[in-house]
């Protein structure tokens, strides 16, 4: 089986693996009779190189704390993630791929948070994944600043994101990426699937800004890899540069072709959100030297090659655990704290610390909340929190609070700025990072601005904490724009909130 299109930087076996990912995606969407085949096909080569040559993970222990995180922000391309999880040895069977988008299956149309199966966050509502990844990068900076010692980097993972045009168009990503640049989150690497196609047609119908210069203005390290999404030699170089970049998050603009390899549907909007059709898939397989009669086919040499990722991951975690044993011998108290925090054990008796409030006394709830934070936060070192530029009103800080900033990753108070939606998504990312928890405050009326992130948190059962103050129509002086009238029933309508 040899492709008619050569990929610079890939061997024949690599090419065969990439083709396998493409065809699994096309077959999965075709069997489901719905879905999005184009994005997984266009990004197959880039995702393969990332997962096999750069990311560190252990399918035998998906929750290993020092694993690299992968966020498919373009969640409509879920078959790309599911195929990679299956091929690399996670708890994702071939039958799961065949049941894509079916009622009760383990492979819904957009990935849902299942860390035990390698799915780090829920994605699908565009912009949520890339914004949650900013929260993950904040958590990573905090944990590294707190626990790492010279020559003993307990925490040195990276956060990789694949994002599409829709992710970059959503306002929440602008908010989050602006803050990421300000904070210098250099462990965050975004791969932008620049395929020039949306559901309505070419992206230039509505999206003509210079995305590279936009991210440069945010303070990001920007690289552009042209071609057709298959020049993996150039992409590898870009990844290596991004991994060594200090003081700035990175984005790699990877020019791709939606539904790459499809004889008549490559570079068309029709390939974005609908099956290609049996005849089109058959012709495509023939073009690449495959048997068109075989569906969900994984060549033995591909299965054998991809199985190495599991062994590679087990070795990586074993080396990390040896380092942790050495760390524990030298820094016993910190190692114990690390282990307890990872297990979710609280470092203090909360009930003994909580302030007492006498019945009948008048005290605003936000002031009571502030007193609770003042009592707990000095003793709960892995809770981060902040406000969307309403700190004095929300009472979300505490007397000893230190700001988390680019030059102060040991700080725990987050200055979100007037970015409510990003704040919600960032809280989600922090709260699923393994040790850290997070809260964020704003006025209740502005919960409307962050509803998308709140809904994802509730749906996914994230332990995010949303603090909404000024919750009465009695606000008065600010007028009806700031009086929450419909907000309580609207929030209560969200399942699991």
C-alpha positions in Angstrom: 0.0 0.0 0.0 1.7 3.2 -1.1 0.2 6.6 -1.4 0.2 8.6 -4.6 1.0 11.7 -2.5 4.3 11.7 -0.7 4.6 13.5 2.6 8.0 15.2 3.2 9.4 14.0 6.5 7.4 10.7 6.7 8.5 7.2 5.9 6.3 4.8 4.0 5.2 3.2 7.3 4.3 6.7 8.6 2.3 7.4 5.5 0.4 4.2 5.9 -0.4 5.2 9.5 -1.7 8.6 8.4 -3.8 6.9 5.7 -5.2 4.6 8.3 -6.3 7.5 10.5 -7.9 9.2 7.4 -9.8 6.2 6.4 -11.0 5.3 9.9 -12.4 8.8 10.1 -14.1 8.6 6.7 -15.5 5.1 7.5 -16.8 6.1 10.9 -18.7 9.1 9.6 -20.0 7.1 6.7 -21.3 4.3 8.9 -22.9 6.8 11.3 -24.5 8.6 8.3 -23.6 11.9 9.9 -20.5 13.7 11.2 -17.5 15.7 10.1 -15.0 13.7 8.0 -13.1 16.6 6.5 -11.2 18.0 9.5 -9.8 14.6 10.6 -8.7 13.8 7.1 -6.9 17.1 6.7 -5.2 17.0 10.1 -4.3 13.3 10.1 -0.6 13.8 9.2 -0.1 16.6 11.8 -1.9 14.7 14.5 0.0 11.5 13.8 3.4 13.3 14.0 2.3 15.0 17.2 1.1 11.9 18.9 3.9 9.6 17.9 6.9 11.9 17.9 6.3 14.7 20.5 3.6 14.0 23.0 4.3 12.1 26.3 1.4 9.9 27.6 0.8 6.5 29.0 -2.3 4.7 27.7 -1.9 2.2 30.6 -2.4 5.1 33.1 -4.3 7.9 31.4 -4.3 10.0 34.6 -0.5 10.1 35.0 -0.1 13.6 36.4 2.9 14.5 34.2 1.4 13.5 30.9 1.1 15.9 28.1 -2.4 17.1 27.6 -4.1 17.0 24.2 -7.2 19.1 23.5 -9.2 18.7 20.3 -10.8 22.1 20.5 -12.3 21.5 17.0 -14.4 18.8 18.7 -16.5 18.2 15.6 -13.4 16.2 14.3 -13.9 13.7 17.1 -13.1 10.7 14.9 -9.5 12.0 14.7 -9.2 11.8 18.5 -11.0 8.5 18.8 -8.8 6.9 16.0 -5.7 8.1 17.8 -6.8 6.8 21.1 -7.6 3.4 19.6 -4.4 3.1 17.7 -2.2 4.1 20.6 -3.8 1.7 23.1 -6.2 3.6 25.2 -9.6 2.2 26.3 -11.1 2.8 22.9 -12.1 -0.3 20.9 -12.6 -0.7 17.2 -16.3 -1.4 18.0 -16.4 2.0 19.7 -15.2 3.6 16.4 -17.9 1.7 14.5 -20.5 3.0 16.9 -19.6 6.6 16.4 -22.5 9.0 17.1 -24.9 6.1 18.1 -27.2 6.3 21.0 -25.5 5.0 24.1 -22.1 4.6 22.5 -18.8 5.6 24.0 -18.0 7.8 21.0 -20.4 10.7 20.9 -20.3 13.1 18.0 -18.2 15.5 20.0 -15.7 14.3 22.7 -16.9 14.3 26.3 -14.7 14.5 29.3 -13.4 11.0 30.2 -9.9 11.2 31.6 -9.7 7.5 32.1 -10.0 7.1 28.4 -7.7 9.9 27.4 -10.3 12.6 26.8 -9.1 15.6 28.8 -12.0 18.0 28.4 -15.4 18.2 26.7 -15.2 20.0 23.4 -17.7 20.8 20.6 -18.9 24.2 21.4 -16.2 26.0 19.5 -13.7 28.0 21.5 -14.2 26.1 24.7 -11.3 23.7 24.2 -8.6 26.2 23.4 -9.8 28.4 26.3 -9.8 25.6 28.8 -6.3 24.7 27.6 -5.2 28.2 28.9 -6.5 27.1 32.3 -4.5 23.9 32.1 -1.4 25.9 31.3 -2.0 28.2 34.3 -2.4 25.1 36.5 0.8 23.6 35.1 2.8 26.8 35.9 1.4 26.9 39.4 2.3 23.2 40.1 5.8 23.6 38.6 6.5 26.7 40.7 5.3 25.0 43.9 6.8 21.5 43.6 9.7 21.5 41.1 13.3 21.5 42.4 16.5 21.8 40.5 17.1 18.7 38.4 13.7 17.3 39.6 11.0 18.6 37.4 8.0 16.7 38.7 5.8 18.9 36.5 7.1 19.7 33.0 4.2 18.6 30.8 2.9 20.6 27.8 -0.6 21.3 26.6 -1.2 20.7 22.9 -4.3 22.0 21.1 -5.7 21.5 17.7 -8.0 24.4 16.9 -9.9 25.3 13.7 -11.2 28.5 12.1 -14.4 28.3 14.2 -12.4 28.2 17.4 -10.5 31.3 16.5 -13.7 33.1 15.4 -15.4 32.6 18.8 -15.1 35.5 21.1 -14.1 33.3 24.1 -10.9 32.2 22.4 -9.9 35.9 21.8 -10.4 36.6 25.5 -8.5 33.5 26.6 -5.6 33.8 24.1 -5.1 37.5 25.0 -4.7 36.5 28.7 -2.4 33.6 27.8 -0.1 36.0 25.9 -0.1 38.4 28.9 0.8 35.6 31.3 3.5 34.1 29.0 2.1 30.6 29.1 5.0 29.0 27.2 3.9 25.4 27.8 0.8 25.9 25.6 1.2 25.0 22.0 -1.8 25.5 19.6 -1.9 23.9 16.1 -4.2 25.9 14.0 -5.9 23.7 11.3 -6.0 26.4 8.6 -8.1 24.7 5.9 -9.9 27.8 4.6 -13.3 26.1 4.7 -16.4 26.5 7.0 -19.9 25.1 6.8 -21.1 28.0 4.7 -18.2 27.9 2.3 -14.8 29.5 2.1 -13.7 31.2 5.2 -13.1 34.5 3.3 -16.9 34.9 3.3 -16.5 36.2 6.9 -13.0 35.7 8.2 -10.2 37.6 6.4 -8.1 39.1 9.3 -4.4 38.3 9.5 -4.6 35.6 12.2 -0.8 35.4 12.5 -0.5 39.1 13.3 -3.4 38.9 15.6 -1.7 36.3 17.7 1.6 38.3 17.6 -0.3 41.2 19.0 -1.5 38.9 21.8 2.2 38.2 22.6 2.3 34.7 21.1 5.2 33.0 19.2 3.7 32.5 15.7 4.9 30.1 13.0 3.4 29.4 9.6 3.8 26.1 7.8 2.4 26.3 4.3 1.7 23.6 1.8 -1.1 21.1 2.1 -0.8 19.9 5.7 1.5 17.0 4.7 4.9 18.7 4.9 5.8 17.0 8.1 9.5 17.9 7.9 8.6 21.6 8.2 5.9 20.9 10.8 8.4 18.9 12.9 10.8 21.9 12.9 8.0 24.2 13.9 7.0 21.9 16.8 10.6 21.7 18.0 10.9 25.5 18.0 7.6 25.8 19.8 8.7 23.4 22.5 11.9 25.5 23.2 10.1 28.9 23.1 10.3 30.7 26.5 8.0 33.4 27.8 5.4 33.1 25.1 2.7 30.6 24.2 3.0 29.2 20.6 0.7 28.8 17.7 1.6 27.0 14.5 -0.5 28.0 11.6 -0.6 24.7 9.6 -2.1 25.1 6.1 -4.2 22.1 5.5 -6.8 20.8 3.0 -10.1 19.7 4.3 -10.9 16.0 3.3 -7.4 15.6 2.0 -7.2 12.9 -0.7 -10.9 12.9 -1.5 -11.2 12.8 -5.3 -14.0 15.4 -5.7 -14.7 16.7 -2.2 -11.3 17.9 -1.0 -11.4 21.7 -0.3 -15.2 21.8 -0.3 -17.6 22.9 2.4 -19.7 19.7 1.7 -16.8 17.7 3.3 -17.0 19.6 6.5 -20.2 18.2 8.0 -21.5 15.3 6.0 -20.4 11.8 5.0 -18.4 11.6 1.8 -20.4 8.8 0.3 -19.5 5.1 -0.3 -18.4 5.8 -3.9 -16.2 8.7 -3.0 -14.5 6.8 -0.2 -14.0 3.8 -2.5 -12.3 6.0 -5.1 -10.1 7.6 -2.4 -9.0 4.2 -1.1 -8.1 3.0 -4.6 -6.1 6.2 -5.1 -3.9 5.3 -2.1 -3.7 1.7 -3.0 -6.2 0.3 -0.5 -8.8 -2.3 -1.0 -12.1 -0.3 -1.2 -14.1 -3.2 0.0 -12.5 -3.1 3.5 -13.8 -0.7 6.1 -12.3 0.1 9.5 -9.2 -1.7 8.3 -6.0 -1.4 10.3 -3.0 -2.9 8.5 -1.0 -5.2 10.8 2.2 -3.2 10.4 0.3 -0.1 11.5 -1.1 -1.8 14.6 2.3 -3.1 15.5 4.0 0.3 15.0 1.3 2.2 17.0 1.5 -0.3 19.8 5.0 1.0 20.5 3.4 4.2 21.9 2.0 2.3 24.9 5.4 0.8 25.7 7.0 4.2 25.2 4.5 5.7 27.6 5.1 3.1 30.2 8.8 3.7 30.1 8.3 7.5 30.4 6.1 7.1 33.5 8.5 4.6 35.0 11.4 7.1 34.6 9.2 9.8 36.2 8.3 7.6 39.1 12.0 6.8 39.8 12.6 10.6 39.8 9.7 11.0 42.3 11.2 8.4 44.6 14.5 10.3 44.6 12.5 13.5 45.2 10.6 11.9 48.1 13.9 10.9 49.7 15.1 14.5 49.6 11.9 16.5 50.0 9.7 14.2 52.1 7.2 16.8 53.2 6.6 18.1 49.7 6.3 14.6 48.3 3.7 13.8 50.9 1.8 16.9 50.1 2.0 16.1 46.4 0.7 12.6 47.0 -2.1 13.8 49.2 -3.2 16.5 46.9 -3.2 14.1 43.9 -5.4 11.8 45.9 -7.8 14.7 46.8 -7.1 14.6 50.5 -7.5 18.0 52.1 -4.5 19.4 54.0 -6.6 20.8 56.8 -9.7 20.3 58.8 -11.9 22.8 57.1 -14.6 22.8 59.8 -12.0 23.9 62.4 -10.9 26.8 60.2 -14.3 28.2 59.1 -15.4 31.4 60.7 -18.5 31.5 62.8 -21.4 33.8 61.9 -23.9 34.6 64.6 -27.6 34.3 63.6 -29.4 37.5 63.3 -26.3 39.6 62.5 -26.3 41.6 59.2 -23.6 40.6 56.8 -23.6 40.7 53.0 -23.0 37.2 51.7 -20.0 38.4 49.6 -18.5 39.7 52.8 -19.1 36.4 54.5 -17.5 34.6 51.5 -14.5 36.9 51.8 -14.0 36.0 55.4 -14.2 32.3 54.5 -11.5 32.8 51.8 -9.3 34.6 54.3 -9.5 31.7 56.7 -9.1 28.9 54.1 -6.8 30.1 51.3 -3.6 30.4 53.3 -4.0 26.7 54.2 -5.2 25.4 50.8 -2.3 26.1 48.5 -3.6 24.5 45.4 -6.8 26.5 45.0 -6.5 29.4 42.6 -9.1 32.1 42.2 -9.9 35.5 40.9 -12.4 37.9 39.4 -13.3 39.4 36.1 -12.1 42.8 37.2 -14.5 43.1 40.1 -12.3 42.0 43.0 -13.4 44.8 45.5 -17.0 44.1 44.7 -16.9 40.3 44.6 -14.6 40.0 47.7 -12.8 37.1 45.9 -9.3 37.7 47.2 -7.7 37.3 50.7 -5.2 39.4 52.7 -2.1 37.4 51.8 -3.1 36.9 48.2 -0.3 37.2 45.6 -1.2 37.7 41.9 -0.4 35.0 39.4 1.6 36.7 36.7 4.2 35.9 34.1 7.0 36.6 36.5 5.1 35.2 39.5 3.7 31.8 38.7 3.7 31.0 42.4 0.9 33.5 42.8 -2.6 32.2 43.1 -4.8 35.2 42.6 -6.0 35.4 39.0 -6.6 38.8 37.3 -9.0 37.7 34.5 -9.7 41.2 33.3 -13.2 41.9 31.9 -13.3 38.4 30.3 -16.1 36.5 31.9 -16.5 33.8 29.2 -12.7 33.1 29.2 -12.8 33.1 33.0 -15.3 30.3 33.0 -13.4 28.2 30.5 -10.1 28.8 32.2 -11.6 27.7 35.6 -12.7 24.5 33.9 -9.2 23.8 32.6 -7.6 24.5 36.0 -10.1 22.3 37.8 -9.5 19.2 35.6 -5.7 19.4 35.8 -5.4 16.8 38.5 -4.5 18.7 41.7 -5.7 22.3 41.4 -9.1 23.7 41.9 -10.3 27.1 40.9 -13.0 29.7 41.5 -13.9 33.0 39.7 -16.2 35.8 40.5 -18.4 38.3 38.7 -21.8 39.9 39.1 -24.7 37.5 38.6 -26.1 39.5 35.7 -22.9 38.8 33.8 -23.3 35.0 34.1 -24.9 35.4 30.7 -21.5 36.2 29.2 -20.0 32.9 30.5 -23.0 30.6 30.1 -21.3 28.5 27.5 -18.4 27.6 29.8 -20.8 27.1 32.8 -22.9 24.7 30.8 -19.9 22.6 29.7 -18.7 22.5 33.3 -22.1 21.3 34.5 -22.5 18.8 31.7 -19.0 17.4 32.4 -19.2 17.5 36.2 -16.1 19.6 36.4 -15.5 20.8 40.0 -15.3 24.5 38.9 -16.6 27.1 41.3 -18.5 30.1 39.9 -19.0 33.0 42.4 -21.9 35.3 41.4 -22.4 38.3 43.6 -24.9 41.3 43.4 -27.7 38.8 42.9 -30.7 41.0 43.7 -32.9 43.3 41.7 -32.4 45.6 44.7 -29.2 46.8 43.1 -31.2 49.7 41.9 -28.7 52.5 41.2 -27.0 50.6 38.3 -30.3 50.3 36.5 -32.0 47.4 34.8 -28.9 46.4 32.8 -27.3 45.3 36.0 -30.4 43.9 37.8 -30.5 40.1 37.5 -34.1 39.2 36.9 -34.2 36.0 34.8 -30.7 34.7 35.8 -31.6 32.3 38.7 -34.2 30.3 36.7 -31.8 30.4 33.6 -28.9 28.9 35.7 -31.2 26.4 37.5 -32.3 25.1 34.1 -28.7 23.9 33.4 -28.6 20.2 34.4 -26.1 19.3 37.1 -25.2 22.9 37.9 
